[in-house]
Amino acid sequence: MGTLGRAFYAVGFWIRETGQAIDRLGSRLQGNYYFQEQLSRHRPLMNVYDKAPYVHKDAFIAPSASITGDVQIGQSSSIWYGCVLRGDVNSITIGSSTNIQDNSLVHVAKSNLSGKVLPTIIGDNVTVGHSAVLQGCTVEDEAFIGMGATLLDGVYVEKHAMVAAGALVKQHTRIPYGEVWGGNPARFLRKLTEDEMTFFSQSALNYSSLAQAHAAENAKPLDETEFVKVLGKKVARSEDGSVLDAVQDTPPEINVPDNVVVDKVPKA
């Protein structure tokens, strides 16, 4: 960002802060009648100066996710609840139909001991399991990163490779095509079967379809969702108006696409 851009940014910031200061002053003048509404300032997408996220219109970003700076997310990809993608000192690139599951962290490195600039690059149809940490690494198409795995700077995961759940992959480790690595530090465990490698693509497809259902539900206006809750309650009253019984109907289920299998546990 040039000098002029920074000046406009500073002026805009000053105007916004001035409005908030006026609101605080007005609240104080109200005295005992003062009431301040607490609003969440969380923003799923946030720029850092001139570094702004680019998200394809068909991608799903959960409301509680946080995507900051130079981040690109491709078509039909999904960033799930609680994820943090921080591209402030370098770039993050995510391909198409890739899913970054809940509470995962994707970060970048400006430099390290080798002096290399290390962005994070994640290809197409990649599954990144819950609570994984990816730092300045590269993951090729149709790879699988297990839950709680950690990939450090310079790690390179080739196509159809897998990092097992909970694994710690040391810096500048390369995981070859069709292999499973696991442990701390991660090491070669075995070769993947053809069925397992096929499952990686199917897993990405399932998450893309499920993300559409979540996107539709999150897009509903607040009054609409509250109205559904009210309709879900059936209240029986006696002749004198007292409440005899209140039954909460089962809330409407999310319309999951046909190609997504949802496990249902029978009620006791």
N, C-alpha and C positions, 0 to 999 in steps of 0.2 A: 504494500500500500504506500503510495506516494505522500508527499507533504500535504497536498490538497485533500486527498482522501482522508488522511488522519484528522485534518481540520474539520471536515464535514462530520466525521464520526464523533469528535469532541463536542461539536455544537449540538448534534442530535442527542448525545448523552446528557448534556447540560439541560436541554429542554425537557427531557423526560424526568430527570431528577427534580427540576423545578416544579413540575406538576405534582410529583409525590410530596414535595415539601409543602406546597399549598394545601394539599389534602390533610397533611398532619396538622398544619396550623388551624384549619377549619375545625378539625376534630377537637383540638384543645379549647377553642372558643365555645364549643357546645357545653362545656362544663360537665355537670352531672348527667347530662343527656348524651354524653359521648359514647359512641359505639364504633369500634373499628372492626371491619370484616377482614378476617385473615384469608388471604388468597394464596394459593400455591404458585410460586414463580417458576416451577419446573417447566423446562422446554425440551421436548424430545430432540429438536434440531436447533443447534446454536452455532453461529459462526465465531471465529476468532480473527478479528480484523477482516482481512480480505479472503480468508479461508472459510468457505461455506460448504456445507454438505450438499451433495447431489444425490437424490433418491428417485429412482424410477417410479413412475406413477402407479405401476402395478405391484410395487413392493409393499410389504406390511411392516410398519414400525409400531411396536407396542407403546401405549401412552407413557409407561414408566421407564422406557429406555432413554438413554442419553447419547446422542450422536453429535460430536463436536469437531469443528474444523474441516480439514481436507479429507473428506470421506465420500466415496462413491459406492453406491449400492445398486446392483443391477436388477433386471426384470424378474419378478416373481420371487425375489429373495425375501426372507423374513428375519427381523430382529426382534427377539422376544422380550418378555417382561424382565426388567431389572438389568438389562445389558448396558454396558458402557463401551462406546467406540470413540476413542479420543485421538483425533488426528491433528494435534496442535503443532508439534515440531516436525512432523513428516506426514506422509499420506497413507491412507488405508483404502484398498480397492477390493470390493467384493463382487463376484460375478453374478450370473443368473441362477435362480432356483436354489440358492444356498441358504441354509438356516443356521442362525447363531442363537442357540437356545438360552433359556432363562439364566440370568445372573452371570453370564460370561463377560470377560474383559478382553477387548482387542486394543492393543496399544502399539506405539511406534518408538523408534529410537533415532535421535538426531545423529549420534555417533557412538562408537564404542571403542574398545582397546585396539581393534584392528584399523580404526579410522574410517570404516565404511559407513555410508549413509544407508540406513536399513528401514524401508517402509514395510508395511504388512500387506501381503497380496494373497487373497483367497479366491480360488477359481470358481467354476460352475459346479452345481450339484454337489456341494460339499455339506456335510453335516458336522456341526460343532456342538458337542454335548453340553449339558448344563454345567455351569460354573467352571468352564475351561478358561485358561489364560493364554493368549497368543501375543507375543511381544516381538515385533520386528522380524517376522518369519514369512515363509512362502508355503502355501498349501495348494497343490495342483488340483485339477478337476477330479470330482468323484472320489475324493479322499474322505476319511472318517476319523474325527477326533473325539475320543471318548470323554465321558463326564469327568470333570475335575482334572483333566490333563493340563500340563504346563509346557509350552513351547517357548524356549528362550531365543535370544537374538541369533539370527543367521540360520535357524533350523529350516530345512527344506524337505517337505513331505511330497513325494512323487504321487502321480495318479494311481488310484486304487490301492493306496497304502493306508495303514490304520495305526493310530496311536491309542493304546489301550487306556481304559479309565484309570485316572490317578497317576499316570506316568509323568515323569519329569525328563524332558528331552534337553540335553545339554546344548550349549552354544555350538553353532556351525555343524550340527549333526545332520546327515542326509539319510532319509528313510526311503529305501528303494521301492520300486513298483511291486505291488502285490505282497508286501511283507507286513507282519504285525510286530510292533515294538511296544514293550511295556517295562515297568519297574522304575526304580529310582537309584541311579540314573537309568534311563531307558536303554534297552538292548534288544537285539533280535530274538523273537520268540519262535515264530514259525511262518510258513507261507499261507496265504489266504487261498480258499477254494474259489472256484468260479461262482458258486452260488452266493458266497459271502460278498464278492465284488459286485455281483448283480444287485444284491440287497442295498448297497450304498446308494445306487441311483434311485431305487424304489423308496428308500427312506427320505431322500430329498424331495421326491415327488409328493409323498404323503404330507410332508410339512408344508409344501407350497399350497396344497389343497386345504389343509387345516387352517392356514393363515388367512385364506379368503373368508372362511367362516368367522374368524376372530375379527377381521377387518370390518365385516358387515355389522357385527354386534357392537363394536366400538364406535361405528359411525352413527348409531342411533342417537337422537337428541335425548337430553336428560329427562325432559318431561314425558317422553314416550316410554322410557324404561320405567320410570316411577309409576306411570299409569298402568303398565302391565303388572307391576307388583300389587297395586290396589285391586285390580281385577282378579288377582290370584287368591284374594281372601274372601271367604264366604262366612258371613256372620249371621247366626240365627238369633232372633230376639223373641222374648216372651211378649204377652199382650201388654204388660206394663212398661215395655221398652227396655228392660234389663237384658244384658247379654247372657244368653244361655250357653252358647258354644261358639268357638271360632276355629275354623279349620283352614290351615294354610295349604293350598294346592301345591303340587309339585311344580316348580318354575319351568317355563318352557325351555326345552333343550336347544342347544345350538344346532342349526342345520348343517350337519357334517356331510361333505360330499361322499358319493358312493365308494370311492376308492380309498377311503380312510377307515381303518378298523379301529373301533373304540371298545376297549374292554369294559364290560359292565359287571359289577359285583352284585349278585342277588341280595335283596334286602332280607334281613332276618325276620 
